[in-house]
Amino acid sequence: MPPARASEVGSPAGGGLGLVGRPLRRREDERVLSGRSEFLDDLDPPGLVHLAFVRSPFAHARVLSLRPPESAPGLLAVLTARDLERRARPLPIQTPEGAEVADEPHPLLAPGEVRYAGQPVAAVVAESRALAEDAAELVEVEYEELDPVADPAASDLALLRWRQTSGDVDGAFASAAVVAGGRYAMPRLVAAPIETRGALASHDPARGVLTLWCSAQDTHRPLRHLAHVLDLPAERLRIVIPDVGGAFGSKGSLAPEAAVAAIAATDLGRPVKWAEDRFENFVASYQGRGMEAEVELALDADGRMLAVRARIRADLGAYLLPATAIPPHTAAMLMAGCYTIPAADVEVTGVRTNKVPTGPYRGAGRPEAAYFLERAVDDAARALAIDPVELRRRNLIASFPHRSPLGWTYDSGDYRRCLDLALELAGPRPPSEGGRLVGSGVAMYVERAGGSFEAARATLEPDGRVVIRSSTSPHGQGHDTTFAQIAADRLHVDPADVVLEFGDSALVPGGTGTFGGRSLAMGGSAVVRAVDELRERCAQAAARLLGATEGEITWSDGGLSAGDGRTLGLGDVAAAGPLEASARFESGLVFGSGAYAAVVEIERATGRLTVRQLVAVDDAGTIVNPLLAEGQVLGGVVQGLGECLAEEATYDDQAQPTSVSFADYSLLTAAEIPPVAAAFVESPSPLNPLGAKGIGEGGTIGTPAAVANALADALGGRHVDPPFTEAKLWRAIHG
Amino acid sequence: MKPAPFDYAAPRSLDEALGLLGEDAKALAGGQSLVPLLNFRLARPELLVDINGLSELAGLERNDGLLRIGALTRQSALERSELVAAGWPLLTQAVRFVGHPQIRSRGTVGGSVAHADPAAELPVALAALDARFTAQSPRGRRTVGAGEFFIGPLTTALEPDELLVEIEVPAPYDRAGSAFVEHARTHGDFAIAGAAAVVARGEHAAIALMGAGPAPLRAPAAERALVEGAEPEEAAALAASAVEEGHRRALIAELVRSAIEEAAP
């Protein structure tokens, strides 16, 4: 057998150690569970001072005057919008393709008008957080109250408009045998990571570098945002991310408060920390969802879907944060789902309300799209008197690549297999009995992940270990384990000899960011490319050291061997000189998919809902680590169930937030989680060397839609929007 | 979420503590309700009187057939007490619904009673057991029943200078069974509604409701009906009849029905 060339050995088809696909346990957990991790609020550099904010008590008001106290114990500085004039710009706004967005960025501190309760009006720096809060109370602000808009339906101010029409929609509706659908709404949700947001800024005047330690999802988005706000070149900024206690999308954009910390640190010449408290997290951290849609499906008499029409209204809140416009656009783009619908007319209007802005929260438009469309599909099945599973079967996309009428190209999938497997795992629907209404439902989804680029750098250290620096950054997902697994597989080393480094803009290469289930497909593929490049360098170096040609070098567990059997370990190769390889991986979007099934039970007397069973079948392409992938699915399912059973960010008619602590906003506990059966279908993506897609969001996407369909089944077709509280369900039953 | 400034005192005797209490002072026991209120700056006492050192206020004892619960008794001590489980099982049943184990290990029985959250379990169970509450101040000691003690949400008959020192609970009717049930969105969350029942059908009944009014509410009509032999469903409807809103009425009726059935199957 001729020796394989190094570059060929690195292909995903073979030559790996067989680590990819194995359920390696999370190696990052021991440090976290034994209390050795270091979160933002653990940082306590010498000279540290603390930041607190004066926040608007009103949802809409004019700021008539603002008077800081003459003095207060420990008070160092009070910053207002006026102090930031000409020194700081508002955060930038990201515009989705084809969308019109208003120029309404979020100011760092309110300049004369406040537009949501909780908006930062002034910043107070003091020797301790407690003293800063005491001093913040002494800042006298005179407001003139203005009429707030609480209800998005009552808002006539659009901050975002987008519309896409494709195919003969009017003709399809005119010729349809049945038009079915309805109005479906998902409330606003709070991401509620266990670690709230926060930042610690420190300015080094000698080097002219401002360092921001930040509880963030990645380094380079905060870097870009801060560079924009301060109008500074990126090389004068450094972003460092300590351990992060969850984000779920809510730490993707630089917090306005973090930018204020950076300015205060520069002014005072002392490190300044803002550690968000839970109240601030409820009122001032961007929220998720908050969308409503009118959906109509046109079908022929055989149940073939002819067209979809949807009008989505998103409650964007008071300003556009960097990613506020993204989730509604994503929802709109997915409104053809996994069906062969030839024509579509989808319009999104994102309206202003006097609430904290919305932004990405786990799923970020995908759960909304699945919920809107899958509810409409079940309503159509009822109208046609066809079994909802059968109706889906008649319309599933079966060949790939598939271009959706909304313009995205689905790369691969096996939707029928997902549906079959979900039904098999769910088993037959149990009957209603006694005082209990039982219902079952399925929901399917397609989601987009990946796209743009990520980067990695792989270095062979003199001691034979491989250090990989990645542009994506973990906050609970398990990058450390999976990326080491990928690299070790290709380099034929023990994963323990692969060291991952993340989260320091001075060390890691730049990337797009860690969000939307993109880390493995994009960041993991960048690791593949960097490691393959490193392999090639190692082979070249080994050939040189062994006096062989590169083509004669083979890889094995023991190291690199020449044709005559002489072998060098990676350490021997490294000892001859450092080897390093960098790679940037770029690709189009990848589309994961799945089928979820739920069985629910409603207590007739009280309306109390119990989810009896949940089945999650996800196709995220190639699964690198089934243990971690299942963990991602379960975590997503729990958040999806939370949305079904308990979660809702509420406001009164004056747009005052009324869920401002965990006493008002319930997160599920283990006691509420039903048995969950999770399984995978693997349709590798042709767009990256791992064949990977995204797995982080499937649970939040499939669960609410499946539970809602099961609920409608139990209620004889009646629709109820989440959260499915017992009061709502009782009214649905008892009229 | 840092409290406004306050002075702090840790008295070594009950008399010293009573001398410190007053209009601008708050007693700190387990802190499970007070500390969040302080952190939200919703409570702004000038002085916090930490009574955790007053060990004479903690303890469970049986005396002349009465259960005496020191106000500083931890909820977890009540939960684990064999004396209570044997003689006053309703309290064991109810205390398990109070928050989570971590909360119960700090939270006190007296704190829960004196705070009088309308969604608190112990006041409802104690109301069903005809408990009496003893308050002390430099002016003296007085003892009142639940109907007089619980006035409304977060409001009791305690004067600012009074400290709840003891709760006495008569022995329940000896052939009665008991049950505590509640509805909460999630395990350990504040309950939406609940019911406590001590019932021997055709002989004795005590029903107390949570979430049917601003304070724990007894259901005398339902109690009479049960003594007269009514079915649980009928008694439950009577208990809930005072509740106006339809779903809450349905919820309370269902909770009372299941509490009666569980107490006296």
Interface residues (C-beta under 8 A of the other chain):
Chain A: R129 A130 E133 D134 E137 D277 R278 F279 E603 A605 T606 G607 R608 L645 A646 S661 A663 S666 L667 L668 T669 A671 E672 T725 E726 A727 W730 R731 H734
Chain B: M1 K2 P3 A4 P5 P36 F40 R41 H183 R185 T186 H187 G188 D189 F190 I192 G246 H247 A250 L251 A253 E254
